[in-house]
Structure formats: structure tokens, C-alpha cells
Amino acid sequence: MLRAAAARCTRGAARRLSSSSAAAAETVAASPAAAGARKRPSLDEGDWSYHREWWGEEDGPGEGAQTVFRRHSECGNGVVSVSAYPASHPASEHWPAMERWLQERNARLYPESAGADQFKILGYQWRVMRFNDHTRQSTAKVMTCYRTSGQRSLFLMQQPHVLAVPSSGQDNMKILCIGHGGGSLPLFLASKFRGASIHIVEIDPVVASASIEAMGFPKSSVKDLSSESMLPADTDDLLWGGIHDRISLHIADAEDFIASDSNQYDLVFIDAYDGDDIFPRKLWDAEGTFMKNLEKKVHPVHGTVVVNLHSDSELPDSGVESVAEFQSILPMGKHVSRVCRAYKEHFGFAFTAAVPWLCNITLVACRDKAITSGARLGLSHRDFILGKLLSKSDMVERALGLPFPCLAYIKNGFRLVE
């Protein structure tokens, strides 16, 4: 049911966006004064504007895709595959700067061969992990390069947006990611939250293997996994500069891991759909052991849980006149509503925001009472909370050096969970 609803939602979005984009293009073409205001390519390499490069077809990878990983899962995910697509950005004229960075890293690791080793970038690709050739589980951009001296060594590196910033070691945050996919979220978090420890729980060893062998995730971060990766032994030290030392990927069932884990987490991210595109009931059952144990493992004052949910309700076929309006109407069906209420019950406060281009809903549940305190000055409870979040968005962008604006994501379909 969820897969069918998501497919209908995607088709509806494509129709509306296509018609709206055409109308906008006509308006710009008719107005010479507006020509200079045309949208430039986003600096955020993960921006949705690039999705046509990697989206593929509704029923599979599509024309031009190259399968670089394919293996059967024994954990309910069916066939796990990774498809590669050419990436237009960064353009080849920007590659020399990255090649110099790699050579500098190599010289620090191997001073004796500083003059002999040369690095050459072969290109950048989108790599998309799918379950059963249908469900897009994860998308990442991967750089491929090689070292010329001696035996030529091939390297894969997933792009986390920040490459050369060392860890300050001053931030003791602990972050948990339940569900690994290609590993893009934990790498992004480790790059932005310098000094934070990132723990990942993934039930399926095939998914973890795919992320290492085909999507450029650091192998040394994975615990208790025998991988067939042919990458050079020094790949992680050369490419990641210590980031990988703060990431631990555990091959385990999330329910069992939470029950035995002794850590207390500041942030928890949950994105754990199976091969049938189903969010397991045990991960949201308010009376289940997972939720009860998770409540104990999240910081009692500021602990926050973020859950990625797929919309389970179809978009209306009419009445949506613009992209802006479409962004605010992503509906929630009974299943998603029950999940949201379960997390609110355990953590006290929760809200959702829409990610309509992918028909996803982001659920945020937290314990921070400061967000609900203060004078409302005549505002509704919803507008009061939204105003607080929006007022902090610019500070978060600057502090973390985010490549995208927070504000648009926060106000998109914002709803309090009642």
C-alpha cells in the first residue's frame, strides 16, 4: 500500500511540477528584464535540481545506468543493487584542486614518496542503492580516482560536502543512525558535527557491503563485517583524515542494539524501511520494547529523534495551482499519523515537515521544553513553535556550514503532532 501511494504521489508531483515549470519558463522568456534572474545551479550538490541525473525510471534504474553491485539479502530486503549514473558536477575544470588535496594528504602520510605519487580523478558518479530494483533506498555522489605510482590504486570516496576540515575533538555529542543505506547521512553528520561520535545500526550485512564496495563508505568504520572490497588498505586514512575514526557501523537488529547499548544519545535518526518499503512496526509500537528502551537512551533534557516516513496518502488530483501550494499539502494517512503519535507519547513533543519531491515526511520528536516555553504574544501554539524554529535556522546554517538553507525545509508543510 505504501509503495503504491508513493508511486501515485510521485506521478502527481511530476505532473504538477512539469506544468508549473513550463509556465515559469514561458514567463521568463517573455520578460527580458528577468533574464538575469534565472536560477543558477545550486552549490548544494545534493539539491533536488540534479535529480534527473540519477532518478532512473519508476520501475527500475532506467537507460544509461550501470550496475556496480548486486547481491541477494537474507534480511528481508530482497535483491540489493547499486546503479551508477554520470554526474555533471563538479565539472572537470575543478578536478585539479581535488587532485592537489589528495596529493597533500598522501604526502603527509608518506613523506618519502611525496614527489612520486600523483593522483588523477576519473570522474564523479551518482550511486543509487535499490531494493528489488524498485525502492530507491539511498543516493550518494562518489568520486573515483587513482594513484599513479607503483601499482595503480583505485579509490572510491563518497562526497560528504566537507573534506578537509579536521576534527576539533571538543564536541562530545553522540549521534545514532538506525538504518544505514549508502551511509550518506552518517558521513554528512560526522563532517558537520566535528568531534561527535556517530553510531550506525544496520540489520543487513549486504546493505553495509554495498555501501563500502560501491558507494565509497569507509570500510574501517564497520564492525564485524567481512567485505570483498578491492580498495587499497590505506584508503580510509588517505581520504577521510580521521572522520572515519568517529563512525562505528554495527551489524545488528535495532531492537537488540538499543536494549544492550550503554550510550546516551543527543540525536537519533531513524530511516529503516525494508525491501517491501515498510517501516517495521516494532520501531514505532508505543507499547513495544524498542520504544521503551529508546526513550531511556535519549538525553533527558535535549534529546531529539528524527524519523523519515513515507507518505501513505495520495495527493488530490485537482485544486493545486502552483509548486508553492503543492509544497504545503503533503498528506498523512492513518499509518503515518499513528507513528507520529507514538513518538510524541514517548518524548513529549513532536512536529512534522513535508519533503514533497520525494513524498516523505520528516517527524521530529524531542524533550527540549525550552521550545514550548515563552510568551506567545497572541500567536497560536503552532505559529509560536514555528517562529522559534525559523528564528534559529540562520544560526544553525552558519554554525554547521550547511550547503542548503534550513528555513525552506522547516516551514514546508509544518504541523504539530496533536
N, C-alpha and C positions, 0 to 999 in steps of 0.2 A: 504493500500500500504506500509506504513512504517513498519507494523508488518511483512509483507511478506518479505520485503527487509532485515529486521533484522534477520529473521529466516534463509534466504539464506546465509547471511553474517556469521552467527554463524556456520552453517554447513560447509561452506568453510573454516573458521578458524580452526574448529576441524579437518578437513581432513588434512590441511597443517601442523598444529601443531603436529598431531599424527605421520605423516610420518617423520617430522623433528626430533621429539623426539626419534623415533625408530632409525634413523640414528645416532643420537648423542650417544644413549646408546650403539650401536654397536662399535662406535669409542672408547668410554671409556673402554668397556670390553676388547678390543683388545690391550689396552695400559696400562700395569701395572703401569707405571710411573705416569699416570694420575689418578689413583685410589684415591689418597689423595685429588684430586682437585674436587671431586664430590660435587655438590651443597648441602649445608646443609639447613635444614628447615629455612625459613626466620623468623627473630624476629618480623616482622610485622604480627600480627595476621590476618590482612585483606588482606594479599598477595594473588595474584591470584592462587598460587600453591595449596591453600586449596579449590579451587572452587568445586572440585569433591565431597567434603563433603556435599555441600548444593545446587548444581546446579539443581538436580532433572532431570526430563525429559522435552523434548521440549513442550509436550502438557499438563504438569501438574507437581505436586510435586514429583511423582515417588515413587519407592518402598522404604520402610523404613521411610517415612515421617509421622509425627504425626500432625494432625490438632489441633491447640490450640486456634484458633479464626476463626469465620466465620460469616459474617453479610452482609446483603444487604445494598448498598449505595443508597441514594436518590439524589446524586450529580453527576451522570453520570459515576461512577466507577464500576458499576455492583456489583458483589459479591467480597467483600474484605475478604481475608483469610490470615492466618499466619500458616506456616508449620514449625515444629521443626525437626532438624537433629542433631545427636550426633557430638560433636566437639572433635577432637583429641588433641587439645592444648588449655590451658596448661594441662600437664599431672598431674595425681593425686598426684605425689610426690611434686608438687609445691603448692598444695592447702593449707597446714598448714600455710604458710606465709600470705595468704589472710585471713584465719580464724583469725590469730592473729591481723591483721589490723582491722578487723571488731570488735573484742573484745575491742581493744583500743579505737575505735570510740565510741562504746557503753558505755565504762567506763567514757568517757568524758561527754557524755550526761546524764548518770545515775550513778553517783559515788556511790550511796547507794547500787547498785546491781552489782558492778564490779566483785565480786567473784562468783556470782550465774549464771550469763548469759554466756552461751557458744554458739559459732556459728559453724555450720558444713556445709560445701559445699556439695551439692548433685550432682553438675556437671555443665558442660558448654554445651550450645547448640547453633547451628546456627538457627536463626529465619528468615524466608523469607516471606515477605509480597507479595501477588499476587493480581492482579485484574482479575476477571473472570477465576481464576485457570490457567492463562496463563502468563500474563505480570508480570515479576519479577519487583516489584516496589522498594523494599528495602531489604537489607540483613544486619543483625546485629548479634553479638555474645552476648549471655545473660548468666549470672551466676545465678544459683539457689542455695539458701542457707536457713537455718532455724535457729531460736534461740531456745535453748532447755528449758530454764527456764519457769515456768508457763505454759500457753497455748503456744504450739509450733507455732511460727510465720514463715510463708513462705515469702521469699523476692526474687524479681527479680531485677537484675541490668544489664543494657546494658553496654558493655565494651567500654569506650571512650579512652583507652590506657593510660591515666594519671589519677590516682585515688586519690593520697594523697597529691597533691600539692595545697596549699591554694591560694586563690586569693590575689594578691598584692594590688588590689584596685587602682593602679596607672595608669592603661590603660583605657582611656575613649572612646575607639573605639566603634562604633555602627555597628553591622552587621545584615543584613536582609536576611532571607532564605524564598524564595517563593516556597512552596511545602515542605511537612513535611515527608511523608513516615513513616519509623520507628523511625526517629529522630536521626540517627547516625551522620549526618553532623553537626547539631547544637551542639550536645554533644561534638563532636570532637573539634569544634571551641571554645566552652566555656572552654574546658580543656587546649587548646594550647594558646589561646589569653586570658591570665589571666587578669581579670578586665574588659574585654569587655562585653558590653550588647548585647545579641542575641535576636532578634525578629524573630518569625516564623509566616508565614501566611499559613493556610491550609483551603481550602474551605469545606472539607468533615469531619464532626464530627466522622464518622465511622472510618476513617483512624487514626484520633487522638486517638480514643478509643482503636483501635488495638495496637497502639504503647505503650499505658500505660498498658493495660491488658495482652499483650502477648509478648512485646518486651522490657520491662524494662525501658521505658522512665519515668522521674519523673512527677508524677501526679500534683504536686503543681505548675508546670510551665504553666499549661494550664488554660486559661481564659474562663469563661462562658461555661463550659462543665460538664455535669453530667455523670460521669463514673461509671461503675459497678465493678471497681477493688476491689478485696477482700484483697489486700495487707495491712499490718499493717499501722496505721496512721503515725507512725514515720519513715516510710521507707525512705523518701527523706532526712530528717535531718541526719539519720544514714549513708546512703550510699553515699550521694553526697557532704557533707561537705561545703555547700554554693554555689556550682556550679549551682544548680537549681534556686537559687535566682536571677541569672543573665540571665535566659532564660524565655522568655514570648512567649507562643504559642497562637495566635489569630485565632479563627474560623471565617473566613471571606473570601470574594472574593478578590483576589489580586488587581483587578482594583479599587474596592471601598476602600480598605485599603490604597492604595497609594494616592488616591485622598484626604483622610481625615487625613492622618498621618502627624504629625508635626516634626518628627525626620529627621535628615540629616545623611545619612549612608556613612561610609567609604568603606564598602564591601557589595555587594549584590550577593547572589547565587540564581539561578533560576533553579529548576528541577521540572516541573509541567506538567507531562503527565497524561492524563485521562485513563479511562478503555479501550478505543479503541487504546491506545498508540499514541495519537495525542497531539502535543504541541499546545494549543489554539491560534488561530490567533490573538486574542486581546492582547496577551502577546508579540507579535513581529510586529504588524502592525505599520509601521513608522508614519502613519497619525492618529493613534488611541490615545485615552486619556491616556491609561496606559503608553505608551512610553513617551508621553509628560510630564506626571506627574513624572515618574521615573527619567527622566533627571533632574528635579528640586530637587529631594530628594537625589541625589548622590553628594558627596562632590565635589565642583567646581574645586579643584586643583588635588587631588589624587584619587578621587572616581573611583572604579572599579566594573564592573559587570561580573559575571561568569555564563555562561548558559550551561547546559547539554543538548546536542542534540543527537538524534538517527540518525545514518547514513541512508540516504534514497536512496542509490545507491548500486547495487550488486557488490561484488568483482569479478574481472575477474577469469575465470576458469583455466587459464594457465599463464605461464610466471613468477610465483612466486617460486623461488628456495629455499628460506630459511625463517626462522622465522624473521630474521633481516630485510629482504626485505619486508616481509608482514607487518611489523610494520609501514612502511612508506608510504603505498599506500592506506589507508582507504579513499575511495572516497566520494565526496559530490555531491548530486543531486541538482536539481533546488530549491527544497523547503528549504533545509538547507542553500544554498547559499543566498537565499532571506532573511532568518532570520539574517544571519551574516551581510549582507549589511545594514539592518535596524538598527542594533545596532551600527554599525560603523557610520552611518549617525547622530545618536543622541549623540554619545560620542567621536567621532573624530578619534579614533584609535582602531583597533581590530586585533586579530590573533586567530588562531585555533591550537589545538593539537589533535592527534588521541589517542583513547583508544580502540585499535582494538580487544582486547579479548572480549569486550562487544559490539563492533560495535558502540561505542559512539564517539562523537566529542565534545571537550570542547572549547567553544567560550569565549574569554576574551576581553571585551571592556573597555577602560579606558581613563582617561583625563590627565594622567601624561605626560606632554610634555617633561620631562627630559629623558624619554625612547627613544625619537626620536632625541634628541639633541646630539651634539658632532661630532668630526672628524671621518669620515668613513674610512680613510686610504685605499682607494681603494676597500673597501668591498661593495657588493651590499646592498641595503636597507634591504633585508631580513636577510642576514648574519650579518649585523651590529646590528639589533634588537635582533636576536637570541644570538649573542655573549654577549650582555649586560645582557640578562636574565640568561644565563648559568653562567656568572661570579658572579651572586648574589645567585645562588642556594645553595651553601655550607653555606653561611651566614644564609640563611633562615632556613636550616635544623638544624643548631646549635642553633639559637635563639629560635626556637619553639620546639626543641627536637623531631623532626619528626621521626617516626619509619620506614620511607621509603625514598629513595633518590629522590630528585626533578629532577635531571638532566635528567634521562631517560624519565620522563613524559613530560618535556619541549620540548626536541628535537624530540619526536615521531611525525612524520607527521606534523611538524611545518609549518604553512602557514600564510602569511599576508592576511588580507581581503582587497581586492582592491575595 
